[in-house]
Each structure stands twice: as structure tokens, then as C-alpha cells.
Amino acid sequence: MSFTTSLSLGLSLSIDAFAASVAQGARSHSDRLRQAVRTAFYFGLFEAIFPIIGWGLGLMLGKVMAQVDHWVAFLLLLGIGLKMIHDGLRPRVVPVMVRPHSTGRIALLALGTSVDAAAVGVTLVVLGIPVVQAALVIGITTFMMTCAGFLLGGLAGPRLPRFAEALGGLLLIAIGAKILLEHTVLSG
């Protein structure tokens, strides 16, 4: 169960990275495989580190959180999921970058798409999922999704990343609802 949940979290969290990498791949005109792997490395690394940060915060809150952990997990996943659905359904204006594949820009983009993973990391405490397992699964999933998105960049239409992001948001909300139900209605 914990691997399946980790994989679900990894897929949901990697949707932002997938969408961003499709846009990056569309701007790439040479040495696409090398750029795809480099971009995926940054996205996967950031996406693996942030759940560990969130998990640490969840542990620091300890017993205080034990009383409301299922509500915290539900509300965090609901908020992240709703934001992903909102972002996936609204039209975007993609800014033109002078050097879209510079290390600094890739790192900032990876950071921006990974912040929500810290909030999900808090829920790892609630779920009882080993943080190393979750971080590895999330990081590897994000690496693979980013590579695929980058390489598909020029081939995919502009709606695919947005649709995938909204779907990822729905998956996060479903995980949050499952946690809430298991700790309230189904716990008796």
C-alpha cells in the first residue's frame, strides 16, 4: 500500500514538472536528449528533497499533530489539488526567456514546481510511509515524467500539460479524501 501511495503521490507531484518540461522541450532545438536528462535531474532532485523537508516539519509538530493529522493532510492535499486543477484549466501566457535552458533558470523552475511537495511531505507522517521510499519514488517518477515531457515538447499540443495538471490535482484530492475517511468514518 505505501509503495502504491508513494507512486500516486509521485505521479501527481510530477505533473507540474511534466508540464514545465513540455514547454522547455518545445524551445529546445539541439541536443535534446542531453538537455532532457539535465532538466529531469534538477526536477527529480528538487521533487525528492522537498517531501523530506515537509516530513521533518511534520515530525517536529509531533503529538500536537496526531490529534488533527488527518485533517491537515486532507486540507493540504485539497489545497494543492484545487490549485493544480485551477492552474490546469486556466489559459497561460508563457514568458519568452532569453536562455531557457540555463542552469539557473532550470533550477528556479524546478524549485517552483517542487514547493507543493513539501506540503505533501507533511502528509507522509500521517500516512506512515517511509520518507526515503517516498522521496525516491517521487524523485524517480518526476525524473521520468520530466524526460518524457521534454522529449514530447515539440510534439504535444498546448492543452496536454494543462489537462494532465488538472488530473494530477484530482488524484491528490482523492488521496486526501481517502486519508480523511480512513481516520474518521472508517476508523470505528
ABEGO torsion letter per residue (X at the ends): XAAAAAAAAAAAAAAAAAAAAAAAAAABABGAAAAAAAAAAAAAAAAAAAAAAAAAAAAAAEAAAAAAAAAAAAAAAAAAAAAAAAAAABBBBBBBBABAABAAAAAAAAAAAAAAAAAAAAAAAAAGBBAAAAAAAAAAAAAAAAAAAAAAAAABBAAAAAAAAAAAAAAAAAAAAAAAAAABAAAX
